[in-house]
């Protein structure tokens, strides 16, 4: 592996035959023909015009918490490194905070709490970067990021310049966005969030109230809600630094009301939620997988976390292909038993789902 030094003032670094194992939370073996790290969006025109990218595959990566490499990347992996955080607008209660795409997501949540702002506390401890967050429209504990995105700054590869898209133009949907649907077009460079000085806490999701009660907190602050969420996540989800994983591997399936009602009649304990879509309901993928007998299952070093059926784990020596094969077996089993098709949350590189 060889790397060029950081180039001032644009901070661009190229690495040949780059090892990506430490750049994904699954920690499966993977390499890229080239890795380019970009510290300033103004360097993107030169980077994208480089012969190493022209005509080849380009994969934009963040913290690697939503990627599964089933094969090596023959093209170029591009990582935005800008991690600057700044308040860019404010009034009596509303504050707009801008963060570079390379900022760690949980670090940014803590930044906003330190500024006395509310809105992102339920999204604490989600792995990954700020730049990846709008792509997946990350969500947890009753909150999705689209609720607080003010605008996304991104390089438009079709137009050849930076654009700023307001939230309505981002095409957000459940674990989806136009950035995800049009992957080849966009490179997210920064995100602006509209947050509140006056807390508007979301405490209705199962587990948060109980955790706050266990902490003996009756009137929580946003920071205390964040701590409650962190405590829950640390108990339920394995630490990627200790056990390779990408968090929830499967989306909660959304099905027609009639199908949901039929499943509830046969399985009264199946959790079912409003989907935000007329005539549709959201089911718990974790419950379906657990009921099909997969929680804690292990095929060699590829397995399902014993504490959470949605989480696939690498016990040390699993390959991406092995984890993908296990995911396919799980989905086939759930569909055969319940008639529900599961879809993966992570992007799969080197293979089709």
C-alpha positions in Angstrom: 0.0 0.0 0.0 1.3 3.4 -0.9 -0.1 6.8 0.0 0.6 10.3 -1.2 1.0 13.1 1.5 -1.8 15.5 2.3 -1.8 18.3 -0.4 -2.2 21.8 1.0 -4.4 23.7 0.8 -7.0 21.3 -0.3 -6.0 18.3 1.8 -6.2 15.5 -0.8 -4.5 12.2 -0.2 -4.5 9.2 -2.5 -3.7 5.6 -1.4 -3.1 2.8 -3.8 -4.4 -0.8 -3.0 -6.1 0.6 0.2 -7.1 -1.7 3.0 -10.7 -0.9 4.0 -11.1 -3.3 6.9 -10.8 -0.5 9.4 -13.1 1.8 7.4 -16.2 -0.4 7.9 -17.8 -1.4 11.2 -18.4 -4.9 9.9 -14.6 -5.2 9.8 -14.6 -7.7 6.9 -11.6 -8.0 4.6 -11.9 -5.6 1.7 -9.6 -3.5 -0.5 -10.0 -0.7 -3.0 -7.8 -0.1 -6.0 -7.6 3.5 -4.7 -8.7 5.5 -1.7 -8.9 9.3 -1.9 -9.5 11.4 1.2 -10.7 14.9 0.5 -10.6 17.6 3.2 -12.2 20.4 1.3 -15.1 20.4 -1.2 -13.3 22.9 -3.4 -10.8 20.1 -4.3 -13.5 17.9 -5.7 -13.3 19.2 -9.3 -9.7 18.2 -9.6 -10.3 14.9 -7.8 -13.2 13.9 -10.0 -11.2 14.8 -13.1 -8.3 12.5 -12.1 -7.7 9.6 -14.5 -7.9 7.2 -11.6 -11.6 8.0 -11.3 -12.6 8.7 -14.9 -14.3 5.7 -16.3 -14.2 3.6 -13.1 -16.4 2.9 -10.1 -16.5 5.6 -7.4 -17.8 4.7 -4.0 -18.3 7.5 -1.4 -17.7 6.2 2.1 -18.2 7.8 5.5 -17.7 5.8 8.7 -18.5 2.5 6.9 -21.4 1.8 9.3 -23.8 1.2 6.5 -21.6 -0.9 4.1 -21.1 -4.6 3.6 -18.2 -5.5 1.2 -19.0 -8.8 -0.5 -16.0 -8.3 -2.7 -13.1 -5.9 -3.2 -13.7 -2.5 -4.8 -12.0 -2.4 -8.2 -12.5 1.4 -8.4 -12.0 4.3 -6.1 -13.3 4.9 -2.5 -13.8 8.6 -1.7 -13.9 9.8 1.9 -14.8 13.4 2.8 -12.8 14.5 5.8 -14.2 18.0 6.6 -15.4 17.9 10.2 -16.0 21.6 10.9 -19.1 22.5 13.0 -20.5 26.0 13.1 -23.7 27.9 13.9 -24.7 29.7 10.7 -28.1 31.2 11.7 -30.2 31.7 14.8 -33.1 33.5 16.3 -34.9 33.4 19.6 -35.5 29.6 19.6 -34.2 28.2 16.3 -30.6 27.6 15.6 -29.1 26.3 12.3 -25.9 24.3 12.7 -23.7 23.3 9.8 -21.4 20.2 10.0 -18.9 18.9 7.5 -19.6 15.5 6.1 -16.6 14.0 7.8 -17.8 14.8 11.4 -18.6 11.6 13.4 -22.4 11.5 13.9 -22.4 10.9 17.7 -19.7 13.5 18.1 -21.9 16.0 16.3 -24.9 15.1 18.5 -22.8 15.8 21.5 -21.7 19.1 19.9 -25.4 20.2 19.6 -26.1 19.2 23.2 -23.1 21.2 24.3 -24.6 24.2 22.5 -27.8 23.7 24.5 -29.8 22.6 21.5 -32.5 19.9 21.2 -33.6 17.7 18.4 -31.0 15.0 17.8 -30.8 13.5 21.3 -32.8 10.4 20.3 -30.2 9.7 17.6 -27.3 9.4 20.0 -24.7 6.7 19.5 -25.6 5.9 15.9 -22.3 5.0 14.2 -21.2 6.7 11.0 -20.7 10.3 9.8 -22.8 13.4 9.3 -22.4 13.1 5.6 -23.9 9.6 5.6 -26.9 10.5 7.8 -29.2 12.1 5.2 -28.4 9.4 2.6 -29.9 6.7 4.8 -32.3 9.1 6.6 -31.1 7.6 9.8 -33.6 7.2 12.6 -34.0 5.7 16.1 -36.4 5.9 19.1 -39.2 7.7 17.3 -37.1 10.3 15.4 -35.8 10.4 11.9 -33.2 12.9 10.7 -35.5 14.4 8.0 -37.3 16.2 10.9 -34.3 18.3 11.6 -32.4 18.7 8.3 -32.5 22.3 7.1 -30.4 21.7 4.0 -27.8 19.4 2.5 -24.8 20.7 0.6 -23.6 18.2 -2.1 -21.5 18.0 -5.2 -23.8 17.3 -8.2 -21.7 15.2 -10.5 -24.3 15.7 -13.3 -24.1 19.5 -13.1 -20.4 19.7 -12.1 -20.8 22.0 -9.1 -21.9 22.3 -5.5 -25.6 22.6 -4.8 -27.6 23.3 -1.6 -30.8 21.3 -1.3 -33.5 22.2 1.2 -35.1 19.3 3.1 -38.1 19.1 0.7 -35.7 18.6 -2.2 -33.9 15.7 -0.5 -36.7 13.2 -1.2 -36.7 11.7 2.2 -38.5 8.5 2.9 -38.2 5.6 5.4 -34.4 4.8 5.4 -34.2 6.5 2.0 -33.5 9.7 0.2 -32.7 11.0 -3.3 -29.0 10.7 -2.4 -29.5 7.0 -1.9 -31.6 6.5 -5.0 -29.2 8.6 -7.2 -25.9 7.4 -5.7 -23.8 8.0 -8.8 -24.9 11.7 -8.9 -24.3 13.1 -5.3 -21.3 13.5 -3.0 -22.6 15.0 0.3 -20.2 17.6 1.6 -22.0 19.2 4.6 -25.4 19.1 6.3 -27.3 22.0 8.0 -29.7 21.1 10.9 -32.4 23.3 12.3 -32.5 22.7 16.1 -34.3 24.3 19.0 -33.2 26.0 22.2 -36.4 25.0 23.9 -36.6 21.2 24.3 -39.3 19.4 22.5 -38.5 15.9 23.7 -39.7 12.7 22.0 -40.2 10.3 24.9 -43.0 8.1 23.7 -40.8 5.4 22.1 -40.8 2.1 24.0 -37.9 1.9 26.5 -37.0 5.6 26.8 -39.5 6.3 29.6 -38.5 3.1 31.5 -34.8 4.0 31.2 -35.3 7.5 32.5 -37.3 6.1 35.4 -34.4 3.7 36.1 -32.1 6.8 36.1 -34.6 8.4 38.6 -35.2 11.3 36.2 -38.7 12.8 36.0 -38.1 15.9 34.0 -35.3 15.1 31.6 -33.0 17.5 29.7 -32.0 16.7 26.1 -28.6 15.5 27.5 -30.3 13.1 29.9 -32.5 11.7 27.1 -29.3 11.2 25.1 -27.7 9.4 28.0 -30.8 7.2 28.3 -30.6 6.3 24.6 -26.9 5.5 24.9 -27.6 3.2 27.9 -30.3 1.3 26.0 -28.1 1.0 22.8 -25.1 -0.2 24.7 -27.2 -2.9 26.4 -29.0 -4.0 23.2 -26.4 -3.5 20.5 -22.8 -4.9 20.3 -20.0 -2.3 20.2 -18.6 -2.4 16.6 -15.1 -1.9 18.1 -15.5 -5.2 19.9 -17.8 -7.2 17.6 -18.0 -6.2 13.9 -21.6 -5.1 12.9 -23.5 -2.4 11.1 -26.3 -2.0 13.6 -29.7 -3.0 12.3 -29.2 -5.0 9.1 -32.8 -5.2 8.0 -35.5 -2.5 7.5 -38.8 -2.9 9.3 -41.1 -4.1 6.5 -44.1 -1.9 5.5 -47.1 -4.0 4.4 -50.7 -3.3 3.5 -53.2 -3.0 6.4 -55.0 -6.2 5.3 -51.7 -8.2 5.5 -50.8 -6.7 8.8 -54.2 -7.5 10.3 -54.0 -11.1 9.1 -50.5 -11.5 10.7 -51.7 -9.9 13.9 -54.7 -12.4 14.0 -52.3 -15.3 13.8 -49.5 -13.7 15.9 -51.0 -11.3 18.4 -47.6 -10.4 19.9 -46.2 -9.1 16.6 -45.4 -5.4 17.1 -47.2 -3.2 14.5 -46.8 0.5 14.0 -48.1 3.3 12.0 -46.1 3.7 8.8 -46.9 7.3 7.8 -48.3 5.9 4.5 -52.0 5.6 3.9 -53.2 2.0 3.9 -49.9 0.6 5.1 -48.4 -0.6 8.5 -44.9 -1.1 9.7 -43.9 -4.4 11.3 -41.0 -5.3 13.6 -38.3 -7.1 11.5 -36.6 -8.0 14.8 -39.7 -9.9 16.0 -40.1 -11.7 12.7 -36.5 -12.8 12.7 -36.5 -13.8 16.4 -39.8 -15.8 15.9 -38.2 -17.6 13.0 -35.4 -18.8 15.3 -32.4 -16.8 14.1 -31.4 -14.7 17.2 -28.0 -15.8 18.4 -27.5 -18.1 15.3 -24.0 -18.5 14.1 -22.5 -19.9 10.9 -18.8 -20.0 11.6 -17.9 -16.3 12.3 -21.0 -14.9 10.6 -23.8 -14.7 13.1 -26.8 -12.9 14.5 -26.4 -11.0 17.8 -27.8 -12.9 20.8 -29.2 -9.6 22.1 -30.9 -8.2 19.0 -32.2 -10.2 16.1 -31.7 -7.3 13.6 -28.0 -7.2 14.0 -25.7 -9.4 12.0 -22.2 -9.8 13.5 -18.7 -10.7 12.5 -17.2 -12.8 15.3 -13.7 -12.2 13.9 -13.1 -14.0 10.6 -16.3 -13.7 8.7 -16.2 -12.5 5.1 -18.7 -10.1 3.6 -19.9 -12.9 1.3 -20.5 -15.1 4.3 -22.6 -12.4 6.1 -24.5 -11.8 2.9 -25.3 -15.6 2.5 -26.6 -15.6 6.1 -28.7 -12.5 5.5 -30.3 -14.2 2.5 -31.1 -17.4 4.5 -32.8 -15.3 7.1 -34.9 -13.4 4.6 -35.9 -16.7 2.9 -36.9 -18.2 6.2 -39.0 -15.2 7.3 -40.7 -15.0 4.0 -41.5 -18.7 4.0 -43.0 -18.5 7.5 -44.8 -15.1 7.5 -45.0 -14.1 3.8 -43.1 -10.9 4.5 -40.0 -9.9 2.4 -37.2 -8.2 4.3 -34.8 -5.7 2.8 -31.3 -4.8 4.0 -30.4 -1.4 5.4 -26.7 -1.5 4.5 -25.4 -0.9 1.0 -23.9 -4.2 -0.4 -20.8 -3.7 -2.5 -19.7 -6.3 -4.9 -23.0 -8.3 -5.1 -26.7 -7.8 -5.7 -29.2 -8.4 -3.0 
